Amino acid sequence: MAEKRAIGAAAAELISQDDSIIIASGTTMAFLAREIKPVGHLTVITAAVPVTSILSQDTNVDVIQLGGITRSSSVSVVGPFAEAMLRNFNCSKLFVGVDGIDTEFGLTTTNVLEASLNDAMINAAQKVVVLADSSKFGQRGFGRICALEDIDVIITDDGIPEQMVTIVEEAGVDLIIVR
């Protein structure tokens, strides 16, 4: 939990004044939401009901909750309705969690509908920021989200294997390691 909190805090620092962002689902996203202290006005699009619950308490944040099929395991939505909503938006950043980062297969999650929604989120964002603790490296989930080269930044903890640091950097991805 300490790693996820530190990753969430580092991600919150990437949010700019008067920004418009997308926050995907996952436990680390809730840590991110708790760390957000908007400067000016912030617009957040999210699939995660816990993120909506946290950020809707702040009068400087407008939250657009995506609609769709609610997954009980993550209390987040997936499906074609959520994907269709995203086609109407363009945001500066997407903050996304993953279940696995595999050097050959790319970024993955355990649910194919979530993988599809994450792909739609990537298409609606100018910059993709992955929040993943070091245990996710070398893992492969069921649904492929994208290739490693399709993302811009990974924020992780200092338990990341050294060979993964090299691979990530060679892929042109900025790596932020929290202590």
Residue, then its C-alpha position, 0 to 999 in steps of 0.5 A: m500500500a505504501e508503494k501505491r500511495a507513493i506512486g499516486a502522489a508522484a502521478a498527481e504531480l503531473i497534473s497541470q493547472d486547469d487540466s483535463i484528464i482521464i483516470a482509469s480503474g484500479t486500486t492505485m487510481a484511488f490513491l491517485a485521486r486522494e492525492i489530487k490537489p487541483v490548481g485552478h479547475l480540473t476536469v476528470i473523466t473516469a470509469a472508476v466509481p471510487v474515483t468519482s466518489i473521492l473527486s466529486q467532493d472537491t468544488n474545483v473538480d468536474v467529474i464525468q463518470l463513464g457509463g456502462i457495465t459495472r464490474s463488481s471486482s473493481v467497481s468500475v464500468v466497461g463496455p461499448f457505452a463507456e467507449a462511445m462516450l470517450r470518442n467525444f473527448n480529448c484530454s491531456k493525460l490518461f492515468v491507467g493501471v495495469d495487471g501486467i507489463d510484459t516485454e513482448f506482449g505489452l501492457t495487459t489486464t485480466n478483463v478483456l472489456e477493460a482492455s478494450l476500454n483502456d485502448a479507447m482511453i489511450n485514443a482520447a489522451q495526448k499522453v499515457v501515464v501508467l501507474a504500476d507497482s514493481s510486482k506488475f513487471g514480467q507479468r502477463g494478463f489475459g487482455r492486451i491493452c497496448a504495446l510498451e512503445d505506445i505509452d509515454v510514462i511509467i511510474t513505479d516503485d524502486g523494486i523494479p528489476e534492473q533489466m526492466v529499467t533498461i528495457v523500458e528506457e530503450a522503448g522510449v518510455d520515461l520512467i519515474i521511480v518512487r522510493 
